[in-house]
């Protein structure tokens, strides 16, 4: 049976509930413009009714104020993180693709390849008209030097862009570590509060906001698992173990513990590609486990930056190990690993991207370092093999059990990143310079002094202050077999960065051969006529099915396609982002009109509860003071 003051207590519960709702509404209005804030609401339910043992049965006991909870739908959080990851990746790619477009541009404001290449051949046409005129040859050398400077500068620009992506990767990794630390701190604070029975709404909002930022850098997944009492496995403590996984399931945060990512710069003998910038970062977890850079599930800005920095269009060194032997070099025993290759792009030394200063090679599941390599072609078997001389610094010798396993240098990265464009420039120059030099030094070709012609398109060897002469490129056995390695003086040594003209010919332009036959006279120009034919004649030289003059169109088509693709992806993901954000806001955002209505509603509830208490107080006053005996 209810007490005499039962009605007063019932009214009091209504007053408490209305007061809690008013305070929550006030908090919502105050945080209307707070980033990441979720609208809160009071959870209340009718109190258990009391049995009165009278004809009317049970009497309502008022209302219980259960909790103040935030209004949030985790489904839209997950959708937001997934889309944000794709958006961050596309944004990174678009920026650097636009940068590459600017580098390769040839328009009214920028003098690019097509203009320089055409001007060089126009100057060569003047040499054809005045083959014996030294000043005309000197003028041609100037235009040829413009082409050299163009490729030298392009190589430096691409190297600079690669360094920028590399630095930005470090920045993003540091940001991931910082955000992970913030999440672990919030996990501790949230558990402390919620173990006491309260809901840490504001702290959970802060954690979700951090996850929003993290999802733009790398793909994010979260799991929250209740923690049970160790002494009573059926009792929940109120605390939760919050786990954050990134890059396709790799654990970043587990409750109060976080894993740390570290960037480690590669040494000069650990380069993946010949034209890679020095000091590119590999990424490791704090337990020394490798964070795979070729993982397609990394997502976010980090994925876009890695693919721009390392993208090789799936062209990397891979083959099957067919033999392990040993050689003695200056009294030092060194392992030699023979790898048979089948990919067509690996059979052309002009397309080779292996480092010329040594690097890392994966033999089966073991990483080794090599110090040199040689590509071999056996005409009798029509097979191509590479011999890698291993570095003596390796912890382990290469055993015969590696035979028939896969060997690889680097890995396939399907995107057309900076290494791809570096390789395209190197390949073009190697083909163009070889064609130019071969025509220039054709049989019977002589300079103005009647001496045999010399190569004009060369490469600088900066370390020894000399130039590569490419003499080893022409060493072929009678049956067509040959061997060329990174230690040979071949066109492999030529890159866009060290491309140069012959110092001798620049010093004395009369060493530039214009004709064949000593008796033809200085005004003969048959060699020059053949050189002019290189510009447009695909039978003389072709690059990706185009003439040499169409090099820029080939490259720009790749850059423009990638830039437009990234732009389209950004537009799509921005649209999706807006839609998902609107859905999140409709659920968890604070609406001023709705809160204004709630303010009036809860004010009325508070006033009515107060009025009820006043009425009951008057009744109890009459009962106690005026009806006593």
C-alpha positions in Angstrom: 0.0 0.0 0.0 1.4 3.4 -0.9 2.5 5.8 1.8 0.6 9.0 2.6 3.2 11.0 0.7 3.2 8.7 -2.3 1.8 11.3 -4.6 4.4 13.9 -3.6 7.2 11.4 -4.5 5.6 10.7 -7.8 5.4 14.4 -8.7 9.1 14.7 -7.6 10.2 12.1 -10.1 8.5 14.1 -12.8 10.3 17.2 -11.7 13.6 15.4 -11.8 12.9 14.0 -15.3 11.9 17.4 -16.6 14.9 19.1 -15.0 17.3 16.5 -16.6 15.6 17.1 -20.0 15.9 20.9 -19.7 19.6 20.6 -18.8 20.2 18.3 -21.7 18.4 20.6 -24.1 20.6 23.5 -22.7 23.7 21.4 -23.4 22.5 20.6 -27.0 21.8 24.3 -27.7 25.2 25.3 -26.3 27.0 22.8 -28.6 25.0 23.5 -31.7 28.2 24.5 -33.6 30.6 22.2 -31.9 32.4 20.0 -34.4 31.6 16.3 -33.9 29.0 16.8 -31.2 26.1 14.4 -31.1 22.7 15.5 -29.9 21.9 14.1 -26.5 18.6 13.0 -25.1 17.3 11.8 -21.7 16.2 8.2 -21.5 13.3 7.7 -19.2 10.7 5.1 -18.4 7.7 4.6 -16.2 8.6 3.5 -12.7 7.3 0.1 -11.6 3.8 0.5 -10.4 2.8 -0.3 -6.8 0.2 -2.9 -5.9 -2.4 -1.2 -3.7 -4.6 -4.2 -2.9 -7.6 -2.1 -3.7 -10.2 -2.2 -6.3 -8.3 -0.1 -8.7 -5.3 -2.4 -8.7 -1.9 -0.8 -9.1 -0.8 2.9 -8.6 1.7 4.5 -11.0 4.9 5.4 -9.2 6.1 8.2 -11.5 9.1 8.1 -13.9 12.7 6.8 -13.7 15.4 8.9 -15.4 17.7 6.1 -16.7 20.5 7.9 -18.6 21.5 10.8 -20.9 22.6 9.2 -24.1 24.0 10.6 -27.4 21.9 10.0 -30.5 24.2 8.2 -33.0 23.9 5.7 -35.8 27.2 3.8 -36.2 26.2 2.5 -39.6 26.6 6.0 -41.0 29.9 6.5 -39.2 31.3 3.4 -40.9 30.0 4.5 -44.3 31.5 7.9 -43.7 34.9 6.4 -42.9 34.9 4.1 -45.9 34.0 7.0 -48.3 36.5 9.3 -46.5 39.3 6.8 -47.1 38.6 6.7 -50.9 38.3 10.5 -50.9 41.7 11.0 -49.3 43.4 8.6 -51.7 41.9 10.3 -54.8 42.8 13.8 -53.4 46.4 12.8 -53.0 46.6 11.4 -56.5 44.9 14.3 -58.1 47.3 16.8 -56.6 50.4 15.1 -57.9 48.9 14.2 -61.2 48.1 17.9 -61.8 51.7 18.6 -60.7 53.0 16.2 -63.3 50.7 17.7 -65.9 52.3 21.1 -65.2 55.8 19.6 -65.5 55.1 18.0 -68.9 53.1 20.9 -70.2 53.9 22.5 -73.5 51.7 25.5 -74.2 51.6 29.3 -74.5 53.2 29.8 -71.1 55.5 26.7 -70.9 58.1 25.6 -73.4 57.9 21.8 -73.3 59.2 18.8 -75.1 57.4 19.2 -78.4 58.6 22.7 -78.9 62.2 22.0 -77.9 62.3 18.8 -80.0 60.9 20.5 -83.0 63.2 23.4 -82.7 66.2 21.1 -82.5 65.3 19.4 -85.7 64.6 22.8 -87.3 68.2 23.7 -86.4 69.3 20.4 -87.8 67.5 21.3 -91.0 69.7 24.4 -91.2 72.7 22.2 -90.8 71.5 20.2 -93.8 71.3 23.4 -95.9 74.8 24.6 -94.7 76.6 21.4 -93.7 80.0 23.0 -93.9 79.2 26.1 -91.8 80.6 25.8 -88.3 78.3 28.5 -86.9 75.2 26.6 -88.0 76.5 23.5 -86.3 77.2 25.5 -83.1 73.6 26.8 -83.3 72.3 23.2 -83.6 74.4 22.3 -80.5 72.6 25.0 -78.6 69.2 23.6 -79.5 70.3 20.1 -78.7 71.5 21.3 -75.3 68.0 22.7 -74.7 66.7 19.1 -75.1 69.3 17.9 -72.7 68.4 20.5 -70.1 64.7 19.7 -70.6 65.2 16.1 -69.6 67.7 16.9 -66.9 65.2 19.3 -65.3 62.3 16.9 -65.8 64.3 14.2 -63.9 65.0 16.7 -61.1 61.3 17.7 -61.0 60.1 14.1 -60.8 62.8 13.4 -58.2 61.6 16.4 -56.2 58.0 15.2 -56.5 59.0 11.8 -55.3 60.8 13.4 -52.3 57.7 15.4 -51.6 55.4 12.4 -51.6 58.0 10.6 -49.4 58.0 13.5 -46.9 54.2 13.6 -46.9 54.1 9.9 -46.2 56.2 10.6 -43.0 53.8 13.4 -42.1 50.8 11.1 -42.4 52.4 8.3 -40.5 53.2 10.7 -37.7 49.6 11.9 -37.8 48.4 8.3 -37.5 50.6 7.8 -34.4 49.3 11.0 -32.8 45.7 10.1 -33.5 46.3 6.6 -32.1 47.7 8.1 -28.9 44.7 10.4 -28.5 42.3 7.4 -29.0 44.1 5.4 -26.3 43.9 8.3 -23.9 40.1 8.7 -24.6 39.6 5.0 -24.1 41.0 5.2 -20.6 38.9 8.3 -19.7 35.7 6.7 -21.2 36.2 3.5 -19.2 36.8 5.4 -16.0 33.5 7.3 -16.3 31.4 4.4 -17.7 32.5 2.0 -15.0 30.8 4.4 -12.5 27.5 4.0 -14.5 27.5 7.2 -16.5 27.7 7.6 -20.2 30.8 9.4 -21.5 29.0 11.1 -24.3 31.3 14.0 -25.0 34.4 11.8 -24.9 32.9 9.3 -27.3 32.1 12.2 -29.6 35.7 13.3 -29.5 36.8 9.7 -30.3 34.5 9.5 -33.3 35.8 12.9 -34.5 39.4 11.5 -34.3 38.3 8.4 -36.3 36.9 10.8 -38.9 40.3 12.4 -39.3 42.1 9.0 -39.2 39.8 7.6 -42.0 41.0 10.2 -44.4 44.6 9.1 -43.9 44.1 5.3 -43.9 41.2 2.8 -44.0 39.6 2.3 -40.5 37.6 -0.5 -38.8 36.5 -0.5 -35.2 35.3 -3.1 -32.7 34.0 -2.5 -29.2 33.9 -5.5 -26.8 32.5 -5.4 -23.2 34.9 -6.2 -20.4 33.7 -8.8 -17.9 34.6 -9.2 -14.3 37.5 -11.6 -13.9 35.9 -13.0 -10.8 32.4 -13.2 -12.3 32.5 -13.8 -16.0 28.8 -13.1 -16.3 29.0 -9.5 -14.9 29.9 -6.6 -17.2 32.1 -4.1 -15.6 30.8 -1.2 -17.7 34.1 -0.8 -19.4 34.8 -1.7 -23.0 37.8 -2.8 -25.0 37.8 -0.4 -28.0 39.9 -1.8 -30.9 40.9 0.2 -34.0 42.3 -1.6 -37.1 43.7 0.0 -40.1 44.9 -0.9 -43.6 42.7 -4.0 -43.9 42.8 -5.3 -40.4 46.1 -4.4 -38.9 45.7 -3.5 -35.2 46.5 0.1 -34.4 44.8 0.5 -31.0 43.6 -2.2 -28.5 42.1 -0.5 -25.5 44.8 1.3 -23.6 47.6 0.0 -25.9 48.7 1.3 -29.3 51.0 0.0 -31.9 53.4 2.6 -33.4 54.4 3.0 -37.0 58.0 4.0 -37.9 59.5 5.3 -41.1 63.0 4.0 -41.9 64.9 5.6 -44.8 66.4 3.2 -47.3 70.1 3.2 -47.7 71.8 4.0 -51.1 72.2 0.3 -51.8 68.6 -0.5 -51.0 66.9 1.3 -53.9 64.0 -0.4 -55.7 64.3 1.6 -59.0 67.3 3.0 -60.8 65.9 6.6 -60.7 64.5 6.5 -57.1 65.4 9.5 -54.9 67.7 8.8 -52.0 66.2 8.0 -48.6 62.7 6.8 -49.5 60.9 5.4 -46.5 59.9 1.9 -45.7 57.4 1.5 -42.9 57.6 -0.8 -39.9 55.5 -1.5 -36.8 57.2 -1.0 -33.4 57.7 -4.8 -33.2 59.8 -4.6 -36.5 57.0 -6.2 -38.5 56.9 -4.7 -42.0 53.9 -2.5 -42.9 53.4 -3.7 -46.5 53.5 -0.8 -48.9 51.8 -2.8 -51.7 48.8 -3.7 -49.6 45.8 -2.5 -51.7 43.7 -2.1 -48.5 45.8 0.7 -47.0 43.4 3.3 -48.2 43.3 7.0 -47.6 45.9 9.6 -48.3 48.6 7.1 -47.4 47.5 4.8 -50.2 47.5 7.6 -52.8 50.9 8.9 -51.7 52.5 5.4 -51.7 51.1 4.7 -55.2 52.3 8.0 -56.5 55.8 7.5 -55.0 56.2 3.8 -56.0 53.7 3.2 -58.8 55.4 1.2 -61.6 52.3 0.2 -63.7 52.9 -3.5 -62.6 56.3 -3.6 -64.2 58.8 -4.9 -61.7 61.5 -7.5 -61.7 60.3 -11.1 -61.1 61.3 -14.5 -62.3 62.2 -18.1 -61.2 65.4 -19.0 -59.6 67.2 -21.6 -61.7 70.6 -21.8 -60.0 72.8 -20.8 -57.1 76.5 -20.7 -57.5 79.6 -18.9 -56.1 82.4 -16.8 -57.6 85.6 -15.5 -56.1 86.1 -11.8 -56.5 89.5 -10.5 -55.3 89.7 -13.4 -52.9 86.2 -12.9 -51.6 83.6 -15.7 -52.1 80.3 -14.3 -53.3 77.0 -16.0 -54.0 75.5 -15.7 -57.5 71.8 -16.3 -58.1 70.5 -17.0 -61.6 67.0 -16.0 -62.4 65.1 -16.9 -65.5 62.6 -14.2 -66.7 59.7 -14.4 -69.1 58.1 -10.9 -69.0 58.7 -9.1 -72.3 59.5 -5.8 -70.6 62.4 -7.5 -68.7 63.9 -8.7 -71.9 64.7 -5.1 -73.1 67.6 -3.5 -71.3 66.3 -0.1 -72.2 63.3 -0.7 -70.1 65.3 -2.0 -67.1 64.7 -0.2 -63.8 66.9 -2.3 -61.6 69.2 -0.2 -59.4 72.7 0.4 -60.7 74.1 0.6 -57.2 72.7 -2.6 -55.6 69.5 -3.2 -53.8 67.2 -5.7 -52.0 66.0 -8.9 -53.7 63.4 -11.3 -52.4 64.5 -14.9 -52.9 61.6 -17.1 -52.0 60.5 -15.7 -48.6 63.9 -14.3 -47.6 65.3 -10.8 -48.3 68.9 -10.5 -49.5 71.0 -7.7 -50.8 72.7 -7.8 -54.2 75.6 -5.6 -55.3 75.5 -6.1 -59.1 73.6 -7.9 -61.8 74.0 -9.0 -65.4 71.3 -9.7 -68.0 72.1 -12.6 -70.3 70.5 -13.7 -73.6 71.2 -17.2 -75.0 70.3 -17.2 -78.7 70.5 -21.0 -78.8 67.7 -21.5 -76.2 66.1 -18.1 -76.7 66.1 -17.6 -73.0 66.8 -14.6 -70.8 68.4 -14.8 -67.4 69.7 -12.4 -64.8 72.7 -13.2 -62.6 72.7 -11.4 -59.3 75.9 -11.2 -57.3 74.9 -11.1 -53.6 76.3 -8.7 -51.1 78.7 -10.2 -48.6 77.0 -8.2 -45.8 74.0 -10.6 -46.0 73.4 -12.4 -42.7 72.9 -15.7 -44.5 74.5 -17.4 -47.5 72.1 -18.3 -50.4 71.5 -22.0 -50.2 70.4 -24.3 -53.0 67.0 -24.7 -51.6 66.2 -21.3 -53.2 66.2 -22.9 -56.6 62.7 -23.0 -58.3 61.4 -20.3 -55.9 60.4 -16.9 -57.1 62.9 -14.0 -57.1 61.6 -10.4 -57.1 62.9 -6.9 -56.7 60.2 -4.5 -55.5 56.6 -5.4 -56.1 53.8 -4.8 -58.6 52.1 -1.4 -58.0 49.4 -1.1 -60.6 49.2 2.7 -60.5 51.2 4.9 -62.9 53.3 6.7 -60.3 56.5 8.7 -60.5 58.7 5.6 -61.2 56.6 4.9 -64.2 57.2 8.3 -65.7 60.9 8.1 -64.8 61.1 4.8 -66.7 59.2 6.2 -69.7 61.7 9.1 -70.0 64.7 6.8 -69.6 63.4 4.3 -72.1 62.7 7.0 -74.7 66.1 8.6 -74.3 67.9 5.3 -74.5 66.1 4.4 -77.7 66.4 7.9 -79.2 70.1 8.3 -78.3 71.0 4.9 -79.6 69.2 5.6 -82.9 70.7 9.0 -83.2 74.3 7.8 -82.5 73.9 4.8 -84.8 72.8 7.0 -87.7 75.5 9.6 -86.9 78.2 6.9 -86.9 76.9 4.8 -89.8 79.4 3.1 -92.0 81.7 5.7 -93.8 80.5 8.6 -91.7 83.2 11.2 -91.1 83.5 14.6 -89.4 84.7 17.9 -91.0 88.3 16.7 -90.5 87.8 13.4 -92.3 88.0 11.4 -89.1 85.5 8.6 -88.3 82.3 10.0 -86.6 81.8 9.9 -82.9 78.7 9.6 -80.7 77.0 12.8 -79.8 74.3 11.7 -77.4 76.0 10.5 -74.2 75.6 10.4 -70.4 77.6 12.0 -67.7 79.4 9.9 -65.1 79.5 12.5 -62.4 81.5 10.5 -59.8 84.5 10.1 -62.2 84.0 13.3 -64.1 83.8 11.6 -67.4 81.2 10.4 -69.9 79.8 7.0 -70.7 80.5 6.0 -74.3 78.1 3.0 -74.5 80.8 0.7 -76.0 79.5 -2.4 -74.2 76.1 -2.0 -75.9 77.5 -3.4 -79.1 79.3 -6.5 -77.7 77.2 -9.3 -79.2 78.4 -12.9 -80.0 78.2 -14.1 -83.6 75.0 -16.2 -82.8 73.3 -13.1 -81.3 73.9 -13.9 -77.6 75.0 -11.2 -75.3 75.4 -10.1 -71.6 74.9 -6.6 -70.2 75.0 -5.6 -66.6 74.9 -2.6 -64.3 78.8 -2.5 -64.4 79.0 -2.3 -68.2 79.2 0.9 -70.2 75.9 0.5 -71.9 72.8 2.6 -72.7 71.4 1.3 -69.4 73.6 3.9 -67.7 71.7 6.7 -69.5 68.9 8.3 -67.6 67.0 11.6 -68.0 69.1 12.9 -65.0 72.6 12.3 -66.5 71.7 12.7 -70.2 74.3 14.9 -71.9 76.0 15.8 -75.2 79.5 14.8 -76.0 81.9 17.3 -74.4 84.3 16.9 -77.4 81.6 17.8 -80.0 80.4 20.7 -78.0 83.9 22.1 -77.7 84.4 21.6 -81.5 81.2 21.4 -83.5 83.2 20.4 -86.6 83.5 16.9 -84.9 79.7 16.6 -85.7 79.5 14.3 -88.7 77.3 15.5 -91.6 78.2 13.1 -94.4 79.8 9.8 -95.4 82.9 9.5 -97.5 86.0 11.7 -97.1 85.8 12.7 -100.8 82.2 14.0 -100.5 83.2 17.4 -99.2 82.1 19.3 -96.1 78.9 20.5 -97.7 77.6 16.9 -98.1 74.7 16.2 -95.8 73.5 12.6 -96.3 74.1 11.8 -92.6 72.1 14.9 -91.6 69.3 13.8 -93.9 69.1 10.4 -92.2 69.2 12.1 -88.8 66.2 14.3 -89.8 64.3 11.2 -90.7 64.4 10.1 -87.0 61.9 12.8 -86.1 58.9 11.3 -87.9 59.9 8.0 -89.4 58.6 5.1 -87.3 60.9 2.7 -89.2 63.9 4.6 -87.8 62.5 4.8 -84.2 59.3 4.2 -82.5 58.1 4.7 -78.9 54.9 3.0 -77.8 53.9 2.7 -81.5 54.4 6.4 -82.1 57.2 8.4 -83.7 59.9 10.0 -81.6 58.2 13.5 -81.9 55.1 12.1 -80.3 56.7 11.2 -77.0 55.0 14.1 -75.1 51.5 13.0 -76.4 52.1 9.5 -75.0 53.2 10.8 -71.6 50.6 13.5 -71.3 47.8 11.1 -72.3 48.8 8.9 -69.3 49.0 11.9 -66.9 45.8 13.5 -68.1 43.9 10.2 -67.9 45.1 9.6 -64.3 44.4 13.2 -63.3 40.9 13.2 -64.8 40.2 9.8 -63.2 41.2 11.2 -59.8 39.1 14.3 -60.3 36.1 12.2 -61.2 36.6 10.0 -58.2 36.9 13.1 -56.0 33.6 14.5 -57.4 31.9 11.2 -56.8 33.2 10.8 -53.3 32.4 14.4 -52.4 28.9 13.8 -53.4 28.7 10.6 -51.4 30.4 12.3 -48.5 27.8 15.1 -48.5 24.9 12.5 -48.6 26.3 10.5 -45.7 27.2 13.6 -43.7 23.6 14.8 -44.2 22.3 11.5 -42.9 24.6 11.6 -39.9 23.5 15.2 -39.2 19.8 14.3 -39.5 20.3 11.8 -36.7 23.0 13.2 -34.5 23.1 16.9 -35.4 21.5 19.6 -33.2 18.5 21.3 -34.9 17.7 24.7 -33.3 14.0 24.5 -34.2 13.6 21.1 -32.6 15.5 22.1 -29.5 13.3 25.2 -29.2 10.2 23.0 -29.3 11.8 20.7 -26.7 12.7 23.7 -24.5 9.0 24.7 -24.4 7.8 21.1 -23.9 10.2 20.3 -21.0 9.6 23.8 -19.5 5.8 23.0 -19.4 6.6 19.5 -17.9 8.7 21.1 -15.2 6.1 23.7 -14.5 3.3 21.1 -14.2 5.4 18.9 -12.0 6.1 21.9 -9.8 2.4 22.7 -9.8 1.6 19.1 -8.8 4.0 19.3 -5.9 2.5 22.6 -4.8 -1.1 21.1 -5.0 0.0 18.1 -3.0 1.8 20.3 -0.5 -1.4 22.2 0.2 -3.3 18.9 0.6 -0.8 17.6 3.0 -0.8 20.9 4.8 -4.6 20.6 5.3 -4.3 17.0 6.3 -1.6 17.5 8.9 -2.4 20.9 10.3 -6.2 21.2 10.1 -7.5 17.7 10.6 -5.5 16.7 13.6 -7.2 15.8 16.9 
